[in-house]
Amino acid sequence: MREKRVIQEYDQVAKIYDRRWNSYNTKTLTFLKNWADILPQATVLDVGCGTGEFETFILRDNPKQQIKGVDISEQMLLVARQKFIAHPNVSFQIAGASNLPFANHSFDIIVSASAFHFFDDPVAALAEMKRVLKPDGKVFILDWCKDYFFCRLIDLYLKIFNSAHKRCYTQAEFHELLTAANFDIQRAAKFNFDVIWGMMVVEMKL
């Protein structure tokens, strides 16, 4: 039920999403790109890719980067595909985080930006990331952080008024979930911007 609500919500806003969230995407995705420092030869999977904005930032530095993106909103993916029609090295598929349509050990890098709080089954999503990650690969997840006051308010508001929202996590809760999934946390950070947005980011290996 929640997944259907997420699809409905993002199908409706797909055409205006980039414009509405331009400032947020620029700040969060620039941070993630710089923090991850992805090598040009790495194969990348973007889980919850939306309209492909992270791909835009990556290709500015590495126009031949091999990237696949998955999302559950067909309309968001339609926008993404239109952006990269001239880039055969970038492709998008409709898929949920807990059922990735790829073979075991397919990717050097997995990223997920501002999507984890929507995942209906985060344990299954993490298990799928482990499955498709190469043995020496890395996972980078960026999401809202409930350690920040305004994010606690946003989390409470969305739980009441938006059935698409699953939950936000504190950094401690998030790390507990990751270690329970047998990921090895390499680095972690928290930051906030524009007063409202409190974020956390983590780098993990198997």
C-alpha positions as CSV (number, residue, x, y, z in Angstrom):
1,M,0.0,0.0,0.0
2,R,2.8,2.5,0.9
3,E,4.7,1.7,-2.3
4,K,1.6,2.5,-4.4
5,R,1.2,5.8,-2.5
6,V,4.9,6.6,-3.3
7,I,4.3,5.9,-6.9
8,Q,1.2,8.0,-7.1
9,E,2.9,10.9,-5.3
10,Y,6.0,11.0,-7.5
11,D,4.2,10.3,-10.8
12,Q,2.2,13.4,-10.1
13,V,5.2,15.7,-9.4
14,A,7.7,14.2,-11.9
15,K,7.4,17.1,-14.4
16,I,8.1,19.8,-11.8
17,Y,10.3,17.8,-9.4
18,D,13.6,19.1,-10.6
19,R,12.5,22.7,-10.5
20,R,10.8,22.4,-7.1
21,W,13.7,20.6,-5.4
22,N,16.6,22.3,-7.3
23,S,18.3,23.9,-4.3
24,Y,17.9,20.8,-2.1
25,N,19.2,18.5,-4.9
26,T,22.1,20.7,-5.7
27,K,23.3,20.9,-2.1
28,T,22.8,17.2,-1.1
29,L,23.9,15.6,-4.3
30,T,27.0,17.8,-4.7
31,F,27.9,16.8,-1.2
32,L,27.4,13.1,-1.9
33,K,29.3,13.2,-5.2
34,N,32.3,14.9,-3.6
35,W,32.2,12.7,-0.5
36,A,32.0,9.4,-2.5
37,D,34.7,10.5,-5.0
38,I,33.6,7.7,-7.5
39,L,36.4,6.5,-9.8
40,P,35.7,6.9,-13.5
41,Q,35.9,3.2,-14.3
42,A,33.5,2.2,-11.5
43,T,30.1,0.7,-12.4
44,V,27.4,2.6,-10.4
45,L,23.9,1.7,-9.3
46,D,21.6,4.5,-8.1
47,V,18.8,3.1,-5.9
48,G,15.8,5.4,-5.9
49,C,17.2,7.5,-8.6
50,G,14.2,9.7,-9.3
51,T,14.7,12.0,-12.3
52,G,18.4,11.1,-12.5
53,E,19.8,14.3,-10.9
54,F,22.7,12.4,-9.3
55,E,23.6,11.1,-12.7
56,T,23.8,14.7,-14.0
57,F,26.3,15.6,-11.3
58,I,28.4,12.5,-11.9
59,L,28.5,12.9,-15.7
60,R,29.8,16.5,-15.4
61,D,33.1,15.1,-14.2
62,N,33.0,11.6,-15.8
63,P,30.8,11.7,-19.0
64,K,31.5,8.0,-19.7
65,Q,30.6,6.7,-16.3
66,Q,28.6,3.4,-16.4
67,I,25.5,4.1,-14.4
68,K,22.2,2.3,-13.9
69,G,19.3,3.8,-12.0
70,V,16.2,2.2,-10.5
71,D,13.1,3.8,-9.2
72,I,9.4,2.8,-8.7
73,S,7.9,5.9,-10.4
74,E,7.6,5.4,-14.1
75,Q,7.0,9.2,-14.6
76,M,10.2,10.1,-12.7
77,L,12.1,7.6,-14.9
78,L,10.6,9.1,-18.0
79,V,12.1,12.4,-17.1
80,A,15.5,10.7,-16.3
81,R,15.5,8.9,-19.7
82,Q,14.9,12.1,-21.6
83,K,17.8,13.7,-19.9
84,F,20.3,11.0,-20.9
85,I,19.0,10.0,-24.3
86,A,22.4,10.8,-25.8
87,H,24.3,8.8,-23.1
88,P,24.2,5.0,-23.8
89,N,26.3,4.5,-20.7
90,V,23.4,5.6,-18.5
91,S,20.2,3.5,-18.2
92,F,17.1,3.4,-16.0
93,Q,14.8,0.6,-15.0
94,I,11.6,0.5,-12.9
95,A,12.3,-1.6,-9.8
96,G,11.9,-1.4,-6.0
97,A,14.9,-1.3,-3.6
98,S,14.0,-4.7,-2.2
99,N,13.9,-6.5,-5.6
100,L,16.8,-5.3,-7.7
101,P,16.8,-6.7,-11.3
102,F,20.5,-7.4,-11.5
103,A,22.8,-10.4,-11.1
104,N,24.9,-11.0,-8.0
105,H,28.1,-8.9,-7.7
106,S,27.2,-6.5,-10.5
107,F,28.3,-3.1,-9.2
108,D,31.4,-1.4,-7.8
109,I,29.4,1.4,-6.3
110,I,25.8,1.6,-5.0
111,V,24.4,5.0,-4.0
112,S,21.0,6.0,-2.6
113,A,20.2,9.6,-1.9
114,S,17.1,10.9,0.0
115,A,15.2,7.7,-0.5
116,F,15.9,5.4,2.4
117,H,13.1,7.0,4.5
118,F,10.6,5.7,1.9
119,F,11.8,2.1,1.9
120,D,9.0,-0.1,3.2
121,D,11.3,-3.0,3.9
122,P,14.8,-1.5,4.7
123,V,16.2,-4.9,5.8
124,A,15.3,-6.4,2.4
125,A,16.7,-3.3,0.6
126,L,20.0,-3.6,2.3
127,A,20.1,-7.4,1.6
128,E,19.6,-6.6,-2.1
129,M,22.4,-4.0,-2.1
130,K,24.7,-6.6,-0.6
131,R,23.7,-9.1,-3.2
132,V,24.4,-7.0,-6.2
133,L,27.6,-5.3,-4.8
134,K,31.0,-6.6,-5.9
135,P,33.0,-8.1,-3.0
136,D,35.3,-5.1,-2.9
137,G,32.6,-2.6,-3.7
138,K,31.2,0.3,-1.7
139,V,27.7,1.6,-0.7
140,F,26.9,5.2,0.0
141,I,23.6,6.2,1.5
142,L,22.5,9.8,2.2
143,D,19.2,10.5,3.9
144,W,17.4,12.7,6.4
145,C,18.7,12.5,10.0
146,K,16.3,12.5,12.9
147,D,19.0,13.9,15.2
148,Y,18.1,17.3,13.9
149,F,15.1,19.1,15.4
150,F,13.4,20.1,12.2
151,C,13.8,16.6,10.7
152,R,12.0,15.2,13.8
153,L,9.1,17.6,13.1
154,I,9.1,16.6,9.4
155,D,9.1,13.0,10.3
156,L,6.2,13.4,12.7
157,Y,4.2,15.5,10.2
158,L,4.7,13.1,7.3
159,K,3.8,10.0,9.5
160,I,0.4,11.7,10.2
161,F,-0.3,13.4,6.8
162,N,1.6,11.4,4.1
163,S,1.1,7.7,3.8
164,A,4.0,7.4,1.4
165,H,6.4,8.2,4.2
166,K,7.9,5.3,6.2
167,R,10.2,6.8,8.8
168,C,13.4,8.8,9.5
169,Y,16.2,7.5,11.6
170,T,18.7,8.9,14.0
171,Q,22.3,8.3,13.1
172,A,22.5,5.7,15.9
173,E,19.4,3.9,14.7
174,F,20.6,3.9,11.1
175,H,24.0,2.6,12.0
176,E,22.4,-0.2,14.1
177,L,20.3,-1.2,11.1
178,L,23.4,-1.2,8.8
179,T,25.6,-3.3,11.1
180,A,22.7,-5.7,11.7
181,A,22.7,-6.2,7.9
182,N,26.4,-7.1,8.2
183,F,27.8,-4.0,6.5
184,D,31.1,-2.6,7.7
185,I,30.7,1.2,8.2
186,Q,33.9,2.9,6.9
187,R,32.9,6.5,7.3
188,A,29.9,8.5,8.5
189,A,29.0,12.2,8.7
190,K,26.1,14.5,9.6
191,F,25.5,18.0,8.2
192,N,22.6,20.5,7.9
193,F,21.7,23.3,5.5
194,D,19.0,25.9,5.1
195,V,18.1,25.5,8.8
196,I,15.5,22.8,8.0
197,W,17.4,20.0,6.4
198,G,19.5,17.7,8.6
199,M,21.3,15.0,6.7
200,M,23.5,12.0,7.4
201,V,25.7,10.0,5.0
202,V,27.6,6.7,5.4
203,E,30.1,4.7,3.4
204,M,30.0,0.9,3.8
205,K,31.7,-2.2,2.6
206,L,30.9,-5.9,2.9
